[in-house]
Amino acid sequence: MEKWVCIVCGYTYDPEAGDPDNGIEPGTPFEELPIDWVCPDCGVGKDMFEQE
């Protein structure tokens, strides 16, 4: 699974780790994140991420 990086703040979404603090289970691919998921560090949407 590919990691995705926020182009605003540099946060890296790692699918293997997920985002448990925001209800995203480990093993969740970026493509399957809810449409309203936002960067946990700066709050921008998924459209501000690019594949690492």
Backbone as a printed PyTorch tensor [residue, N CA C, xyz], in Angstrom:
tensor([[[  0.8380,  -1.1870,   0.0000],
         [  0.0000,   0.0000,   0.0000],
         [  0.8830,   1.2500,   0.0000]],

        [[  0.4860,   2.1930,  -0.8110],
         [  1.2430,   3.4220,  -0.9630],
         [  0.9470,   4.4070,   0.1650]],

        [[  1.9740,   5.1460,   0.5660],
         [  1.8070,   6.2230,   1.5250],
         [  1.4380,   7.4930,   0.7580]],

        [[  0.7160,   8.3800,   1.4070],
         [  0.2840,   9.6500,   0.8190],
         [  0.7390,  10.7840,   1.7260]],

        [[  1.2250,  11.8840,   1.1150],
         [  1.7740,  13.0040,   1.8620],
         [  0.9300,  14.2610,   1.6390]],

        [[  0.6340,  14.9600,   2.7220],
         [ -0.0730,  16.2380,   2.6490],
         [  0.8850,  17.2810,   2.0840]],

        [[  0.4860,  17.9270,   0.9950],
         [  1.3730,  18.9100,   0.3730],
         [  1.3800,  20.2390,   1.1300]],

        [[  0.5020,  20.3900,   2.1100],
         [  0.4680,  21.6180,   2.9010],
         [  1.4160,  21.5280,   4.1020]],

        [[  1.3140,  20.4280,   4.8670],
         [  2.0910,  20.3520,   6.1140],
         [  3.1080,  19.2120,   6.1670]],

        [[  3.0350,  18.2720,   5.2140],
         [  4.0040,  17.1810,   5.2050],
         [  3.5810,  15.9330,   5.9590]],

        [[  2.3690,  15.9280,   6.5420],
         [  1.8730,  14.7320,   7.2280],
         [  1.8250,  13.5700,   6.2410]],

        [[  2.2600,  12.3980,   6.6790],
         [  2.2130,  11.2090,   5.8350],
         [  1.1390,  10.2610,   6.3410]],

        [[  0.1850,   9.9240,   5.4430],
         [ -0.8160,   8.9040,   5.7710],
         [ -0.2360,   7.5530,   5.3660]],

        [[ -0.0570,   6.6950,   6.3480],
         [  0.4520,   5.3470,   6.1240],
         [ -0.7140,   4.3750,   6.2960]],

        [[ -1.1460,   3.7370,   5.1960],
         [ -2.2870,   2.8230,   5.2830],
         [ -2.0970,   1.6940,   6.2850]],

        [[ -0.8630,   1.2640,   6.4870],
         [ -0.6210,   0.1820,   7.4390],
         [ -0.9210,   0.6210,   8.8640]],

        [[ -0.7520,   1.9050,   9.1540],
         [ -1.0140,   2.4270,  10.4970],
         [ -2.4370,   2.9510,  10.6200]],

        [[ -3.0160,   3.4280,   9.5000],
         [ -4.3390,   4.0380,   9.5480],
         [ -4.2920,   5.3800,  10.2690]],

        [[ -5.4060,   5.7740,  10.8130],
         [ -5.5300,   7.0130,  11.6020],
         [ -6.4900,   6.7200,  12.7410]],

        [[ -6.0500,   5.8610,  13.6790],
         [ -6.9500,   5.3960,  14.7390],
         [ -7.5560,   6.5160,  15.5820]],

        [[ -6.8440,   7.6280,  15.7480],
         [ -7.3740,   8.7400,  16.5400],
         [ -8.6270,   9.3350,  15.8950]],

        [[ -8.7810,   9.1140,  14.5830],
         [ -9.9350,   9.6420,  13.8500],
         [-10.8150,   8.5390,  13.2740]],

        [[-10.7220,   7.3320,  13.8550],
         [-11.6130,   6.2420,  13.4980],
         [-11.2500,   5.4700,  12.2400]],

        [[-10.0100,   5.6310,  11.7530],
         [ -9.5760,   4.9200,  10.5550],
         [ -8.7070,   3.7350,  10.9890]],

        [[ -9.1960,   2.5440,  10.7040],
         [ -8.5100,   1.3270,  11.1200],
         [ -7.2070,   1.1090,  10.3490]],

        [[ -6.1990,   0.5050,  10.9920],
         [ -4.9960,   0.1140,  10.2560],
         [ -5.3610,  -0.7890,   9.0860]],

        [[ -4.6630,  -0.6320,   7.9750],
         [ -4.9310,  -1.4190,   6.7860],
         [ -5.9010,  -0.7490,   5.8210]],

        [[ -6.3500,   0.4750,   6.1290],
         [ -7.2860,   1.1940,   5.2580],
         [ -6.5200,   1.9460,   4.1740]],

        [[ -6.6970,   1.5610,   2.9010],
         [ -6.0260,   2.2910,   1.8210],
         [ -6.5320,   3.7370,   1.7290]],

        [[ -5.6760,   4.6230,   1.2530],
         [ -6.0390,   6.0370,   1.1200],
         [ -7.3230,   6.2010,   0.3170]],

        [[ -7.4610,   5.4190,  -0.7360],
         [ -8.6180,   5.5140,  -1.6170],
         [ -9.9330,   5.1980,  -0.9030]],

        [[ -9.8620,   4.4650,   0.2000],
         [-11.0610,   4.0750,   0.9430],
         [-11.3560,   4.9790,   2.1400]],

        [[-10.5530,   6.0340,   2.3350],
         [-10.8430,   6.9750,   3.4080],
         [-12.1540,   7.6940,   3.0920]],

        [[-12.9410,   8.0250,   4.1040],
         [-14.1870,   8.7520,   3.8530],
         [-13.9160,  10.0640,   3.1210]],

        [[-14.8600,  10.5030,   2.3040],
         [-14.7060,  11.7250,   1.5180],
         [-14.4790,  12.9450,   2.4100]],

        [[-14.9940,  12.8910,   3.6460],
         [-14.8460,  14.0340,   4.5530],
         [-13.6480,  13.9060,   5.4960]],

        [[-12.8040,  12.8960,   5.2810],
         [-11.5860,  12.7570,   6.0930],
         [-10.6690,  13.9340,   5.7960]],

        [[-10.0200,  14.4600,   6.8300],
         [ -9.0830,  15.5710,   6.6560],
         [ -7.7570,  15.2350,   7.3150]],

        [[ -6.7220,  15.9430,   6.8910],
         [ -5.3910,  15.7760,   7.4780],
         [ -5.4800,  16.0260,   8.9790]],

        [[ -5.0070,  15.0780,   9.7930],
         [ -5.1000,  15.2510,  11.2390],
         [ -4.2150,  16.3710,  11.7770]],

        [[ -3.2200,  16.7900,  10.9960],
         [ -2.3220,  17.8460,  11.4670],
         [ -2.7770,  19.2500,  11.0710]],

        [[ -3.2630,  19.4210,   9.8230],
         [ -3.5900,  20.7840,   9.3790],
         [ -5.0200,  20.9620,   8.8970]],

        [[ -5.7890,  19.8730,   8.7360],
         [ -7.2030,  19.9800,   8.4400],
         [ -7.6010,  20.1120,   6.9780]],

        [[ -6.6410,  19.9820,   6.0400],
         [ -7.0180,  20.0590,   4.6280],
         [ -7.6000,  18.7230,   4.1610]],

        [[ -8.3360,  18.7590,   3.0520],
         [ -8.9870,  17.5670,   2.5290],
         [ -8.0480,  16.6360,   1.7670]],

        [[ -8.6210,  15.4980,   1.3610],
         [ -7.8600,  14.4700,   0.6500],
         [ -7.2560,  14.9690,  -0.6580]],

        [[ -7.8740,  15.9920,  -1.2580],
         [ -7.3840,  16.5040,  -2.5390],
         [ -6.0370,  17.2170,  -2.4030]],

        [[ -5.5930,  17.4490,  -1.1780],
         [ -4.3060,  18.1080,  -0.9470],
         [ -3.2020,  17.1030,  -0.6110]],

        [[ -3.4330,  15.8360,  -0.9330],
         [ -2.4460,  14.7820,  -0.7090],
         [ -1.9460,  14.2590,  -2.0420]],

        [[ -0.6880,  13.8430,  -2.0700],
         [ -0.1610,  13.1780,  -3.2470],
         [  0.5970,  11.9360,  -2.8220]],

        [[  0.6660,  10.9750,  -3.7400],
         [  1.3520,   9.7230,  -3.4320],
         [  2.8210,   9.9770,  -3.2010]],

        [[  3.3530,   9.3030,  -2.2020],
         [  4.7770,   9.4400,  -1.8620],
         [  5.6110,   8.6860,  -2.8550]]])
